[in-house]
Amino acid sequence: MFRLHKDRIAKVYGFEEEWGRVRCLCGHTFGIDKGSYYKMIGKAFTCSGTKRNA
């Protein structure tokens, strides 16, 4: 499960919220609004970078 916290979003490139769903401008759903964060659908998007666990 991926979480995207709303207070950590620095720049918005374009999405819309409708009925608790987060959609890109083409209409594809990639997350669910859970209040203070978005629950991301893992197979709906790609990401890059690494996460370092201590």
Secondary structure, DSSP 8 states (H G I E B T S, - for coil): -EEEEGGG-------EEETTEEE-TTS-EEEEE-SSEEEE-GGG----------
